């Protein structure tokens, strides 16, 4: 189990990043695409939130004595396989790790419409992941 101080700190970081995204995300995709500053705030905070979730996943697996997979997506899938999080959530988080990789390593040009969709529809996945781990830590 992840140390409670680390868990609380990382969950707070995810919640803060999600709140920042929600504070600036416009209601429609066209407004998002046309506003560079908003896009940058959203991308940065998505990166932070997903990175913190990946860090939590790695800590959880290591602390449970499970070999930590080589890829971020596989870490979430492994948590799903072990019943730590629902498998559907694990698959969505594995997909979100791909966005993190694009941002971190500049593997390609980010699709602003895809980023908007993730920010509009998938923030609750990040919070659900944190809630699942917090519940298991109790």
Buried (B, 14 or more C-beta within 10 A) or exposed (E): EBEEEEBEEBBEBBBBBBEBBEEBBBEEBEEBBEBEEBBEBBBBBBBBBBBBBBBBBBBBBEEBEBEBBEEBBBBBBBBBEEEBBBEEBBBBBBBBBBBBBBBEEEEEEBEBEEBBEBBBEBBEBBBBBBEBBBEBBE
